[in-house]
Amino acid sequence: MKNLYGDLKVTQGFYIPGICQIKIAPIEWIQDPVKIDFKTGKVIDEVILIDNKNFYLLEFAPESYLFDEKPKSNRGGSFYEKSIQGDLNNLTPELVAIMETLRNHEVVAILKDKRKRTKLVGTEEAGLVFRYYNKESNKNGGEHTVAIDLTMEAENISPFYEI
């Protein structure tokens, strides 16, 4: 991304935070390389999937969506640690089969927030690792959570996907 200097100001006006949609697909389904404009940091062309494959929608419990991009560094240099998390409210044999299948792939994700801004996380070269775990307890009369966690490390921040 091109260097740009200026004041950092609080955005004026009405603001609606929150992620409302996450779509994922295995990175090997991406037909053409993802092209990102160096000057703007935005994705140039739509991400097209091969052989009529489609993105899958992750429908998490409403208050559980979380997306983090934390800058970090080590001896290898600077990078961003990216994480997408959310909870499902029930575990079924069908969900286990789908999640076990996704665990064998790195995935690319398209996140949309309530202001209809969209970001692309991952590319055909490196994607998010899909993990999940099941948690059941007797706390509060019995709780059951299926937590989904997608993580990766990347050199650059996730670009906006305004296609």
DRENDO-1510 file (C-alpha; in Angstrom, 1 decimal, always signed):
<recs>
REC; n; res; u; v; w
REC; 1; MET; +0.0; +0.0; +0.0 .
REC; 2; LYS; +1.3; +3.5; -0.8 .
REC; 3; ASN; +2.5; +5.6; +2.1 .
REC; 4; LEU; -0.1; +8.2; +3.1 .
REC; 5; TYR; +0.4; +10.7; +5.9 .
REC; 6; GLY; -2.3; +12.8; +7.5 .
REC; 7; ASP; -4.3; +13.6; +10.6 .
REC; 8; LEU; -6.1; +10.7; +12.4 .
REC; 9; LYS; -9.6; +12.0; +13.4 .
REC; 10; VAL; -12.7; +10.5; +14.9 .
REC; 11; THR; -15.3; +9.9; +12.2 .
REC; 12; GLN; -18.2; +12.3; +12.6 .
REC; 13; GLY; -21.9; +11.2; +12.3 .
REC; 14; PHE; -23.8; +8.0; +13.0 .
REC; 15; TYR; -21.7; +4.9; +13.2 .
REC; 16; ILE; -23.0; +1.3; +13.2 .
REC; 17; PRO; -20.3; -1.2; +14.2 .
REC; 18; GLY; -20.3; -4.9; +13.8 .
REC; 19; ILE; -19.8; -7.8; +11.4 .
REC; 20; CYS; -23.0; -9.1; +9.8 .
REC; 21; GLN; -21.8; -11.6; +7.3 .
REC; 22; ILE; -18.8; -13.9; +6.8 .
REC; 23; LYS; -18.4; -16.0; +3.6 .
REC; 24; ILE; -15.6; -18.6; +3.2 .
REC; 25; ALA; -14.2; -20.8; +0.4 .
REC; 26; PRO; -11.1; -23.1; +0.2 .
REC; 27; ILE; -8.2; -21.2; -1.4 .
REC; 28; GLU; -7.7; -23.9; -4.0 .
REC; 29; TRP; -11.1; -23.0; -5.4 .
REC; 30; ILE; -9.9; -19.5; -6.4 .
REC; 31; GLN; -9.7; -19.3; -10.2 .
REC; 32; ASP; -7.4; -16.3; -10.7 .
REC; 33; PRO; -4.8; -14.7; -8.4 .
REC; 34; VAL; -6.2; -12.0; -6.2 .
REC; 35; LYS; -5.1; -8.5; -7.4 .
REC; 36; ILE; -4.7; -5.7; -4.9 .
REC; 37; ASP; -4.1; -2.1; -6.0 .
REC; 38; PHE; -0.8; -1.0; -4.4 .
REC; 39; LYS; -1.9; +2.7; -4.1 .
REC; 40; THR; -5.3; +2.2; -2.5 .
REC; 41; GLY; -4.9; -1.2; -0.8 .
REC; 42; LYS; -8.2; -2.4; -2.4 .
REC; 43; VAL; -9.0; -5.6; -4.3 .
REC; 44; ILE; -9.2; -4.8; -8.0 .
REC; 45; ASP; -11.2; -7.7; -9.4 .
REC; 46; GLU; -13.9; -9.9; -8.0 .
REC; 47; VAL; -12.8; -13.2; -6.5 .
REC; 48; ILE; -14.0; -15.9; -9.0 .
REC; 49; LEU; -14.2; -19.5; -7.9 .
REC; 50; ILE; -13.6; -22.5; -10.2 .
REC; 51; ASP; -16.2; -25.0; -11.5 .
REC; 52; ASN; -19.3; -23.2; -10.3 .
REC; 53; LYS; -18.1; -23.5; -6.6 .
REC; 54; ASN; -19.7; -21.0; -4.2 .
REC; 55; PHE; -18.7; -19.3; -1.0 .
REC; 56; TYR; -20.2; -20.8; +2.1 .
REC; 57; LEU; -21.9; -18.6; +4.7 .
REC; 58; LEU; -20.9; -18.7; +8.3 .
REC; 59; GLU; -23.9; -17.9; +10.4 .
REC; 60; PHE; -22.7; -17.3; +14.0 .
REC; 61; ALA; -24.8; -16.4; +17.0 .
REC; 62; PRO; -25.5; -12.7; +16.8 .
REC; 63; GLU; -23.3; -11.4; +19.6 .
REC; 64; SER; -20.3; -13.7; +18.9 .
REC; 65; TYR; -18.8; -12.3; +15.6 .
REC; 66; LEU; -15.2; -11.2; +16.1 .
REC; 67; PHE; -12.5; -10.1; +13.7 .
REC; 68; ASP; -9.0; -9.1; +14.8 .
REC; 69; GLU; -5.9; -7.9; +12.9 .
REC; 70; LYS; -3.1; -7.3; +15.3 .
REC; 71; PRO; +0.3; -6.0; +14.2 .
REC; 72; LYS; +3.1; -8.2; +15.5 .
REC; 73; SER; +6.8; -8.7; +14.8 .
REC; 74; ASN; +9.5; -11.2; +15.4 .
REC; 75; ARG; +13.0; -11.9; +14.0 .
REC; 76; GLY; +11.5; -12.5; +10.6 .
REC; 77; GLY; +10.0; -9.0; +10.5 .
REC; 78; SER; +6.6; -7.4; +10.9 .
REC; 79; PHE; +3.3; -9.1; +10.2 .
REC; 80; TYR; -0.4; -9.1; +11.0 .
REC; 81; GLU; -2.0; -11.8; +13.1 .
REC; 82; LYS; -5.6; -12.2; +11.8 .
REC; 83; SER; -8.4; -14.0; +13.5 .
REC; 84; ILE; -12.1; -14.5; +12.8 .
REC; 85; GLN; -14.2; -16.1; +15.5 .
REC; 86; GLY; -17.8; -16.9; +16.3 .
REC; 87; ASP; -20.0; -19.4; +18.0 .
REC; 88; LEU; -22.7; -21.8; +16.9 .
REC; 89; ASN; -25.4; -22.8; +19.3 .
REC; 90; ASN; -25.7; -26.5; +18.5 .
REC; 91; LEU; -23.6; -29.4; +17.3 .
REC; 92; THR; -25.1; -31.9; +14.9 .
REC; 93; PRO; -23.6; -34.8; +12.9 .
REC; 94; GLU; -24.0; -32.7; +9.7 .
REC; 95; LEU; -22.1; -29.7; +11.2 .
REC; 96; VAL; -19.3; -32.0; +12.4 .
REC; 97; ALA; -18.9; -33.5; +8.9 .
REC; 98; ILE; -18.8; -30.0; +7.4 .
REC; 99; MET; -16.3; -28.7; +10.0 .
REC; 100; GLU; -14.1; -31.7; +9.7 .
REC; 101; THR; -14.0; -31.2; +5.9 .
REC; 102; LEU; -13.1; -27.5; +6.3 .
REC; 103; ARG; -10.3; -28.4; +8.8 .
REC; 104; ASN; -8.4; -29.9; +5.8 .
REC; 105; HIS; -8.4; -26.6; +3.9 .
REC; 106; GLU; -7.0; -23.2; +4.2 .
REC; 107; VAL; -9.8; -20.8; +3.4 .
REC; 108; VAL; -10.3; -17.2; +2.1 .
REC; 109; ALA; -13.0; -15.1; +3.8 .
REC; 110; ILE; -15.1; -12.1; +2.8 .
REC; 111; LEU; -16.4; -10.1; +5.8 .
REC; 112; LYS; -19.2; -7.6; +5.5 .
REC; 113; ASP; -20.0; -5.2; +8.3 .
REC; 114; LYS; -23.3; -3.4; +9.1 .
REC; 115; ARG; -22.2; -0.4; +7.0 .
REC; 116; LYS; -21.8; -2.7; +4.0 .
REC; 117; ARG; -18.0; -2.4; +4.0 .
REC; 118; THR; -16.3; -5.6; +2.8 .
REC; 119; LYS; -12.8; -6.9; +3.5 .
REC; 120; LEU; -11.0; -9.9; +2.0 .
REC; 121; VAL; -9.0; -12.0; +4.4 .
REC; 122; GLY; -6.5; -14.4; +2.7 .
REC; 123; THR; -5.6; -15.1; -0.9 .
REC; 124; GLU; -4.9; -18.0; -3.1 .
REC; 125; GLU; -1.4; -18.2; -1.8 .
REC; 126; ALA; -2.2; -18.2; +2.0 .
REC; 127; GLY; -5.5; -18.6; +3.8 .
REC; 128; LEU; -7.0; -18.9; +7.2 .
REC; 129; VAL; -6.7; -22.2; +9.1 .
REC; 130; PHE; -10.1; -23.5; +10.2 .
REC; 131; ARG; -10.4; -24.8; +13.8 .
REC; 132; TYR; -13.4; -25.5; +16.0 .
REC; 133; TYR; -14.1; -26.9; +19.4 .
REC; 134; ASN; -17.1; -28.1; +21.3 .
REC; 135; LYS; -17.8; -26.9; +24.8 .
REC; 136; GLU; -20.5; -28.1; +27.1 .
REC; 137; SER; -21.0; -27.3; +30.7 .
REC; 138; ASN; -23.6; -27.3; +33.5 .
REC; 139; LYS; -23.1; -23.6; +34.2 .
REC; 140; ASN; -26.2; -21.5; +34.1 .
REC; 141; GLY; -28.5; -24.5; +33.7 .
REC; 142; GLY; -26.4; -26.0; +30.9 .
REC; 143; GLU; -24.5; -24.3; +28.2 .
REC; 144; HIS; -23.4; -25.6; +24.8 .
REC; 145; THR; -21.1; -23.7; +22.5 .
REC; 146; VAL; -19.4; -24.7; +19.3 .
REC; 147; ALA; -16.6; -22.1; +18.8 .
REC; 148; ILE; -15.2; -21.5; +15.3 .
REC; 149; ASP; -11.7; -19.9; +15.0 .
REC; 150; LEU; -10.0; -19.0; +11.7 .
REC; 151; THR; -6.5; -17.7; +12.0 .
REC; 152; MET; -3.5; -16.7; +9.8 .
REC; 153; GLU; -0.4; -14.5; +9.7 .
REC; 154; ALA; +0.1; -12.2; +6.8 .
REC; 155; GLU; +2.5; -9.4; +5.8 .
REC; 156; ASN; -0.2; -6.9; +5.0 .
REC; 157; ILE; -3.5; -5.8; +6.5 .
REC; 158; SER; -6.6; -7.2; +4.8 .
REC; 159; PRO; -7.7; -5.1; +1.8 .
REC; 160; PHE; -11.2; -3.7; +1.3 .
REC; 161; TYR; -13.2; -5.6; -1.3 .
REC; 162; GLU; -15.5; -3.1; -2.9 .
REC; 163; ILE; -16.5; -5.1; -6.0 .
</recs>
